[in-house]
Amino acid sequence: MRTGPSTEFPVKWIYKRQNLPVKVVAIHSVWRKVEDPDGDQGWVHVRLLSPKRTAIVTGTGNGTLRDSPHENARVAWRVEPGVVGYIDDCEKGWCRFENAGRFGFIEANRLWGDELP
């Protein structure tokens, strides 16, 4: 992450956590101004970003993943805050969340990531 949209700007952060979600807040040519889960903002070259959507589990206590996107559906598994996974199919307050080959549906308000409902 750089302080501006060019390699001429100094490096602000070097991220080492794979698939960390970011929110794109501005676009300038091949650069994207992003915000990370801690609220830090800076510029990243588009080739360093993945088109796959990821999210991080937030809140306190374990997040409950269910077999279907319903509050009374069977519990599939639980995840701790800070776990990162792939998301897709977000609608009606639920997102399909995948981590290490396991998936389930989690309430969207327990996730932080780009373009969540």
C-alpha positions in Angstrom: 0.0 0.0 0.0 1.4 3.4 -1.0 0.6 6.9 0.1 -0.4 7.9 -3.4 -1.3 6.4 -6.8 2.2 5.9 -8.2 5.4 4.0 -7.5 6.9 7.5 -6.8 5.0 7.6 -3.5 6.4 5.9 -0.4 5.2 2.5 0.8 2.8 2.8 3.7 2.2 -0.9 4.4 3.3 -4.3 3.2 0.5 -6.8 3.7 1.5 -10.3 4.3 -1.9 -11.9 5.1 -3.2 -13.6 2.0 -6.7 -12.8 0.9 -7.2 -10.0 3.4 -10.3 -8.1 2.3 -10.1 -4.5 1.3 -12.8 -2.0 0.2 -12.1 0.0 -3.0 -12.9 3.7 -2.2 -11.4 5.4 -5.2 -10.0 4.7 -8.7 -7.1 6.4 -10.5 -6.0 4.8 -13.7 -4.4 1.4 -12.7 -4.4 2.3 -9.0 -7.1 1.7 -6.4 -7.4 3.5 -3.2 -8.4 0.9 -0.7 -9.4 0.7 3.0 -8.4 -2.3 5.1 -10.3 -3.8 8.0 -8.5 -1.5 10.5 -9.6 1.6 8.6 -6.2 2.4 7.1 -6.4 3.8 3.5 -3.8 3.9 0.7 -3.1 3.1 -2.9 -2.5 -0.4 -4.4 -1.8 -1.3 -8.1 -4.7 -3.2 -9.6 -2.5 -6.2 -10.5 -2.0 -6.8 -6.7 -5.7 -7.2 -6.1 -7.7 -10.3 -6.7 -11.2 -10.2 -8.3 -12.3 -12.9 -5.8 -14.4 -11.4 -3.0 -13.2 -12.1 0.5 -14.5 -11.0 3.9 -13.4 -11.2 7.5 -15.5 -12.3 10.4 -16.2 -9.5 12.9 -17.9 -9.0 16.2 -17.5 -10.9 19.5 -17.9 -14.6 20.0 -18.0 -17.2 17.3 -19.8 -16.7 14.0 -22.3 -19.4 13.2 -22.3 -20.8 9.7 -25.5 -22.6 8.7 -26.5 -25.1 6.0 -28.9 -22.6 4.4 -29.4 -18.8 4.6 -32.0 -19.0 7.5 -31.7 -18.2 11.2 -33.2 -21.6 12.2 -31.1 -23.7 9.7 -28.8 -26.4 11.0 -25.4 -25.2 12.3 -22.7 -26.3 9.8 -19.7 -25.0 11.7 -18.4 -21.9 13.7 -15.7 -19.4 13.0 -13.9 -17.0 15.3 -13.6 -13.3 14.6 -10.7 -12.6 12.4 -11.2 -15.6 10.1 -11.0 -14.7 6.4 -12.9 -16.5 3.7 -14.3 -16.2 0.2 -17.8 -14.9 -0.2 -20.4 -15.1 -2.9 -24.2 -15.2 -3.2 -25.0 -12.5 -0.7 -28.7 -11.7 -0.4 -31.3 -10.9 2.2 -28.8 -10.4 4.9 -26.8 -13.7 4.4 -23.6 -14.5 2.6 -22.2 -17.9 1.5 -18.8 -18.0 3.2 -16.0 -20.5 2.4 -12.7 -21.2 4.3 -10.4 -24.1 3.7 -12.9 -26.0 1.6 -15.7 -25.7 4.1 -18.7 -23.4 3.5 -21.9 -22.3 5.1 -24.1 -19.2 5.3 -23.4 -16.4 7.8 -25.3 -13.3 8.5 -23.8 -10.4 6.5 -23.6 -8.1 9.6 -20.9 -10.5 11.0 -18.7 -9.8 8.0 -16.5 -6.9 6.8 -15.6 -6.7 3.1 -16.2 -4.9 -0.2 -19.7 -4.7 -1.6 -21.5 -6.5 1.2 -25.2 -5.8 1.5 
